Amino acid sequence: MAVVRALDRIGIDYALDYERKMGREPLDVSQKRNFVGFDIISVDRDKKDHRTIEVKSTTGVGIPDAFETEFTRGLRFVATHLCVVAFKKDEETVENLHIIPKEEIDKYSDSHKMVQHIKFASTLKTRLKNGEFKQPTN
């Protein structure tokens, strides 16, 4: 089972709370082996809209690198949404929350870089930095 950093755990908990505030029913699957490529499964109250959410926590600007399990071989994102929780340097206070739909990530599948981990396309990082996917944090 994967080891979860403390900051990642706080980010997942924040994303779970955010989903609940949005009227959804989230389930933490981050430590379950049969759910590879995302951390949360979330459904709306009608059980019609299902989301799989990969959570990335950071104290910087941008998107932390991804693991190979979070992408298909064609560098398509596995989850339906990427949630980036940006903390202040204290690693406790959320500064920004960004939710990026899979379609926006997959637009840049030719630009993601496979090194040791997968580096998200710089264009996507710039759009995030410009606040395009920013959500209210209160």
C-alpha positions in Angstrom: 0.0 0.0 0.0 1.3 3.5 -0.9 2.6 5.8 1.8 0.7 9.0 2.0 2.6 12.2 3.0 1.0 14.2 5.8 0.3 17.1 3.4 -1.3 14.8 0.9 -3.6 13.4 3.6 -4.7 16.9 4.6 -5.3 17.7 1.0 -7.5 14.6 0.5 -9.4 15.4 3.6 -9.9 19.0 2.4 -11.2 17.7 -1.0 -13.6 15.3 0.8 -15.0 18.1 2.8 -15.3 20.3 -0.3 -17.2 17.6 -2.1 -19.6 17.3 0.8 -20.2 21.1 0.9 -21.1 20.8 -2.8 -23.8 18.3 -1.9 -22.0 15.3 -3.1 -21.2 12.0 -1.3 -17.4 11.4 -1.5 -15.6 8.2 -0.6 -11.9 8.1 0.2 -10.3 5.3 -1.9 -6.7 6.6 -1.7 -5.4 3.6 0.2 -7.4 0.9 -1.6 -5.4 -1.2 -4.1 -8.2 -1.8 -6.5 -8.7 2.0 -7.1 -5.5 3.0 -8.9 -5.1 6.4 -10.4 -7.4 8.5 -8.1 -8.1 9.2 -4.5 -11.8 9.9 -4.2 -15.0 8.6 -5.8 -17.8 11.2 -5.5 -21.4 10.9 -6.5 -24.2 13.5 -6.5 -27.3 12.9 -4.3 -29.2 11.4 -7.3 -26.4 8.9 -7.9 -26.3 10.0 -11.6 -23.0 12.0 -11.7 -20.0 10.0 -10.7 -16.5 11.6 -10.4 -13.2 10.1 -9.8 -10.8 12.6 -8.3 -7.0 12.7 -8.1 -5.9 15.1 -5.3 -2.5 16.8 -5.5 -1.3 18.9 -2.5 1.3 21.5 -2.8 2.8 24.5 -1.0 3.9 26.0 -4.3 2.4 27.3 -7.5 1.6 24.7 -10.1 0.8 21.0 -10.2 2.9 18.4 -8.5 4.2 15.6 -10.7 1.9 12.6 -11.3 2.6 8.9 -11.0 2.4 6.6 -14.0 -0.7 5.0 -12.5 -2.6 8.3 -12.8 -2.3 8.2 -16.6 -3.0 5.6 -19.4 -0.2 4.6 -21.7 -1.3 7.3 -24.1 -0.8 9.9 -21.4 -4.6 10.3 -20.9 -5.6 11.2 -17.3 -7.3 8.3 -15.5 -9.5 10.3 -13.1 -12.4 12.5 -14.3 -11.1 15.5 -12.3 -7.8 16.7 -10.8 -8.1 18.6 -7.5 -5.0 20.7 -6.6 -5.1 21.9 -3.0 -2.5 24.7 -2.6 -1.5 25.3 1.0 0.3 28.3 2.4 3.9 27.6 3.7 2.5 26.6 7.1 1.1 23.5 5.4 -2.2 23.9 7.3 -4.0 26.8 5.7 -5.5 26.3 2.2 -4.6 29.2 -0.1 -6.3 28.0 -3.3 -8.4 25.1 -4.5 -8.3 24.2 -8.3 -10.5 21.6 -9.9 -9.5 20.7 -13.4 -11.7 18.4 -15.6 -10.1 15.5 -17.4 -10.8 17.0 -20.8 -8.6 20.0 -20.0 -5.8 17.7 -18.9 -6.1 15.4 -21.9 -6.0 18.4 -24.3 -2.3 18.5 -23.5 -1.5 14.8 -23.5 1.1 15.3 -26.2 2.9 17.9 -24.0 3.0 16.0 -20.7 6.5 14.9 -20.1 7.4 11.4 -18.9 10.6 11.4 -16.9 10.7 9.5 -13.6 7.2 10.8 -12.9 4.8 12.5 -15.3 5.2 16.3 -15.5 2.0 18.0 -16.5 2.1 20.2 -19.6 3.4 23.7 -19.0 0.4 25.2 -20.7 -1.9 23.5 -18.2 0.3 24.7 -15.3 0.1 28.3 -16.7 -3.7 28.2 -16.9 -3.8 26.9 -13.3 -1.4 29.7 -12.1 -3.7 32.3 -13.8 -6.6 31.0 -11.7 -8.6 29.5 -14.5 -9.7 26.5 -12.4 -9.8 28.2 -9.0 -12.7 27.4 -6.7 -14.0 29.2 -3.6 -12.3 27.9 -0.4 -14.8 29.0 2.1 
